[in-house]
Amino acid sequence: MKLTLMDCHNLYKFFNKDFFKDEFDYSLGRCHIFTDRKEAESIFGPDDYSKISGISWINDNGRNLIWLNPLLLNNKKLLCNTILHEMIHLYDYAVNPEIRNYRKGHGSYWTKIANYATALYGDYIGKIDQFGDSYEKDRLDHYKLMDSTKTLSNRYIILLRSRKIVPVKKLNKRQIAWLKSTNIRGIFKVKPNIEQTRSTRVKKYATFDMLKSVIENGISEEQENLYRDISLNLVDSTEEIWVKS
């Protein structure tokens, strides 16, 4: 189940009391937590936000700000880790205002507090460090893939005469009948429970008009590049709808 900004604010409140208030007798003020990248650019400037988990800042009005990569809403462990990571920045900025620079915030004091937080919560949310570990990178890469591509599960695969494959979202009986009259090698339907990897997902499906053009005129380089990474074992991963005898 995907988490929400309300969950983020609840986690902020929890750590504010359980960590900062109870351990340091300090309470961080209210915080504007957001995931919109355009808003982040307007505050923090241009950057490749797809590669950043979070950024925090105290603005000129004393308002706490935390931007979170929206992909983190898919994973509570990573979300907790990042929120606490950024809250430690806010605490560091508050007690050491001379270091307020969101690009240079992992100094000795931040590291000391992060290590203490890891000792308390690390078994549940992982080590709080300057850079994410391999687990975080792998998970974010996976969520990025899932967010930017479409599954082949329950979709149709057309095996062309050239043995290249073209994925189609839906086919009706009339379309299947027309395909059987062409020189394609077969029509398959992908099983619903296939593993979701780069080789079983696509950026977009072929429309039926595009499929007709490919069959009648050949596949273009652009079209071929769209589906170059698809790798399916048609025997194990699909149900056979029709194969040319």
C-alpha positions as CSV (number, residue, x, y, z in Angstrom):
1,M,0.0,0.0,0.0
2,K,1.4,3.3,-1.0
3,L,2.1,5.8,1.8
4,T,0.8,9.4,1.8
5,L,2.0,12.9,2.8
6,M,-0.2,12.5,5.9
7,D,2.0,9.4,6.8
8,C,5.1,11.6,6.3
9,H,3.8,14.2,8.7
10,N,2.9,11.5,11.3
11,L,6.4,10.1,11.1
12,Y,7.8,13.7,11.5
13,K,5.7,14.1,14.7
14,F,6.8,10.7,16.0
15,F,10.5,11.4,15.6
16,N,10.1,14.9,16.9
17,K,8.8,13.6,20.2
18,D,10.5,10.2,20.4
19,F,14.0,11.3,19.4
20,F,14.5,15.1,19.5
21,K,12.2,15.9,22.5
22,D,13.0,12.8,24.6
23,E,16.7,12.6,23.8
24,F,17.7,16.3,23.4
25,D,14.8,18.1,25.0
26,Y,14.4,20.0,21.8
27,S,11.3,20.2,19.6
28,L,11.5,21.0,15.9
29,G,8.8,23.3,14.7
30,R,6.1,22.5,12.2
31,C,7.3,21.4,8.8
32,H,6.2,21.7,5.2
33,I,6.8,18.3,3.7
34,F,6.3,18.0,0.0
35,T,7.1,15.8,-3.0
36,D,6.5,18.1,-5.9
37,R,9.7,18.5,-8.0
38,K,8.8,21.8,-9.5
39,E,8.3,23.3,-6.0
40,A,11.7,21.8,-5.0
41,E,13.3,23.5,-8.0
42,S,11.8,26.8,-7.0
43,I,13.3,26.5,-3.5
44,F,16.5,24.6,-4.0
45,G,17.3,25.3,-7.6
46,P,17.8,22.9,-10.6
47,D,19.1,19.4,-9.9
48,D,18.6,15.8,-10.9
49,Y,15.9,15.2,-8.4
50,S,15.4,11.6,-9.6
51,K,18.7,10.7,-7.9
52,I,18.0,12.5,-4.6
53,S,16.1,11.0,-1.7
54,G,15.4,14.2,0.2
55,I,16.4,17.8,0.9
56,S,15.8,19.9,4.0
57,W,16.1,23.6,4.8
58,I,15.0,26.3,7.2
59,N,13.9,29.3,5.1
60,D,14.3,33.0,5.9
61,N,11.0,33.0,7.8
62,G,12.2,30.1,10.1
63,R,10.0,27.6,8.4
64,N,11.1,24.0,8.2
65,L,11.0,22.4,4.7
66,I,11.5,18.8,3.7
67,W,11.3,17.7,0.1
68,L,11.0,13.9,-0.4
69,N,11.5,11.9,-3.5
70,P,7.9,10.6,-4.2
71,L,9.3,7.2,-5.0
72,L,10.0,6.8,-1.2
73,L,6.2,6.6,-0.6
74,N,6.5,3.0,-1.9
75,N,8.7,1.9,1.0
76,K,8.1,2.7,4.7
77,K,11.6,1.7,5.8
78,L,13.3,4.1,3.3
79,L,10.7,6.8,4.0
80,C,11.4,6.6,7.8
81,N,15.1,6.7,7.3
82,T,15.0,9.7,4.9
83,I,12.6,11.7,7.1
84,L,14.8,11.2,10.2
85,H,17.9,12.0,8.1
86,E,16.4,15.3,7.0
87,M,15.1,16.1,10.5
88,I,18.7,15.7,11.8
89,H,19.7,18.3,9.2
90,L,16.9,20.7,10.5
91,Y,18.1,20.1,14.1
92,D,21.7,20.7,13.0
93,Y,20.7,23.9,11.1
94,A,18.8,25.1,14.2
95,V,21.6,24.7,16.8
96,N,24.4,25.5,14.4
97,P,23.0,28.2,12.1
98,E,26.5,29.0,10.8
99,I,26.5,25.8,8.7
100,R,23.2,26.3,7.1
101,N,23.8,25.1,3.6
102,Y,21.7,22.2,2.4
103,R,24.6,21.0,0.1
104,K,27.2,20.9,3.0
105,G,25.2,19.6,5.9
106,H,26.9,16.3,6.7
107,G,29.5,17.6,9.1
108,S,30.8,16.1,12.4
109,Y,27.8,17.2,14.4
110,W,25.2,15.8,11.9
111,T,27.2,12.6,11.8
112,K,27.3,12.3,15.6
113,I,23.5,12.7,15.8
114,A,22.9,10.4,12.9
115,N,25.1,7.7,14.5
116,Y,23.1,8.1,17.7
117,A,19.8,7.8,15.8
118,T,21.1,4.7,14.0
119,A,21.9,3.1,17.4
120,L,18.2,3.7,18.5
121,Y,16.4,2.9,15.2
122,G,18.8,1.2,12.9
123,D,17.4,-2.3,13.4
124,Y,14.1,-1.0,12.0
125,I,15.0,1.7,9.4
126,G,18.7,1.0,8.6
127,K,21.8,3.1,9.0
128,I,21.4,6.8,8.7
129,D,24.2,7.9,6.6
130,Q,25.3,10.7,4.2
131,F,24.6,8.5,1.2
132,G,22.1,5.7,0.7
133,D,23.3,2.1,0.8
134,S,22.9,-0.4,-2.0
135,Y,19.5,-1.5,-0.7
136,E,18.2,2.1,-1.0
137,K,19.6,2.5,-4.4
138,D,18.2,-0.8,-5.6
139,R,14.8,-0.1,-4.3
140,L,14.7,3.5,-5.7
141,D,15.8,2.1,-9.1
142,H,13.1,-0.5,-8.9
143,Y,10.4,2.1,-8.0
144,K,11.6,4.4,-10.7
145,L,11.3,1.5,-13.2
146,M,7.8,0.7,-12.0
147,D,6.8,4.4,-12.2
148,S,8.1,5.0,-15.7
149,T,7.1,1.8,-17.4
150,K,4.1,-0.5,-18.0
151,T,3.7,-4.2,-17.2
152,L,3.4,-6.9,-19.8
153,S,1.3,-9.0,-17.4
154,N,-2.0,-9.9,-19.1
155,R,-0.9,-8.1,-22.3
156,Y,-0.6,-9.6,-25.8
157,I,2.7,-10.4,-27.5
158,I,2.8,-10.5,-31.3
159,L,5.7,-12.6,-32.7
160,L,6.6,-11.2,-36.0
161,R,8.0,-13.1,-39.0
162,S,11.4,-11.7,-38.1
163,R,11.0,-13.2,-34.6
164,K,10.9,-9.7,-33.1
165,I,8.1,-9.1,-30.7
166,V,5.6,-6.3,-30.3
167,P,3.4,-5.9,-27.2
168,V,-0.2,-4.8,-27.5
169,K,-2.5,-3.9,-24.5
170,K,-5.7,-5.3,-25.9
171,L,-7.0,-7.3,-28.8
172,N,-10.6,-8.0,-29.8
173,K,-11.8,-11.0,-31.8
174,R,-11.9,-9.1,-35.1
175,Q,-8.3,-7.9,-34.6
176,I,-7.1,-11.5,-33.7
177,A,-8.8,-12.8,-36.8
178,W,-7.1,-10.2,-39.0
179,L,-3.7,-11.0,-37.4
180,K,-4.2,-14.7,-38.2
181,S,-4.5,-13.8,-41.9
182,T,-1.1,-12.1,-41.9
183,N,2.4,-13.5,-42.0
184,I,3.1,-13.2,-38.2
185,R,4.4,-16.3,-36.4
186,G,2.1,-16.2,-33.4
187,I,-0.1,-14.4,-30.8
188,F,0.5,-14.9,-27.1
189,K,-0.9,-13.6,-23.9
190,V,1.5,-12.9,-21.0
191,K,0.6,-14.6,-17.7
192,P,-0.5,-12.4,-14.8
193,N,2.2,-13.5,-12.3
194,I,5.4,-12.8,-14.2
195,E,8.3,-11.1,-12.3
196,Q,8.4,-7.4,-12.8
197,T,11.9,-6.5,-14.2
198,R,13.3,-4.2,-16.9
199,S,12.9,-7.1,-19.4
200,T,9.2,-7.6,-18.7
201,R,8.1,-3.9,-18.8
202,V,7.7,-1.3,-21.6
203,K,7.4,2.4,-21.8
204,K,4.3,2.1,-24.0
205,Y,2.3,-0.5,-25.8
206,A,1.9,-0.6,-29.5
207,T,-1.5,0.6,-30.8
208,F,-3.3,-1.7,-33.2
209,D,-2.7,0.8,-36.1
210,M,1.0,0.8,-35.3
211,L,1.0,-3.0,-35.2
212,K,-0.7,-3.1,-38.6
213,S,2.0,-0.8,-40.0
214,V,4.8,-2.9,-38.6
215,I,3.3,-6.1,-40.1
216,E,2.7,-4.4,-43.5
217,N,5.7,-2.2,-43.8
218,G,8.3,-3.6,-41.4
219,I,9.4,-2.4,-38.0
220,S,11.2,0.9,-37.9
221,E,14.4,1.5,-35.8
222,E,12.4,3.7,-33.4
223,Q,9.8,1.1,-32.9
224,E,12.4,-1.6,-32.5
225,N,14.2,0.4,-29.9
226,L,11.0,0.7,-27.9
227,Y,10.9,-3.1,-27.4
228,R,14.5,-4.0,-27.7
229,D,14.9,-4.8,-23.9
230,I,11.9,-7.2,-23.8
231,S,13.0,-10.7,-22.9
232,L,10.3,-13.3,-22.3
233,N,10.4,-17.1,-22.5
234,L,7.2,-17.5,-24.5
235,V,6.8,-21.1,-23.3
236,D,6.9,-20.4,-19.6
237,S,5.7,-16.8,-19.4
238,T,2.8,-16.7,-21.9
239,E,-0.4,-18.6,-22.9
240,E,-0.5,-19.5,-26.6
241,I,-3.4,-17.8,-28.4
242,W,-2.5,-18.8,-31.9
243,V,0.7,-20.0,-33.7
244,K,1.1,-20.3,-37.4
245,S,1.3,-23.9,-38.5
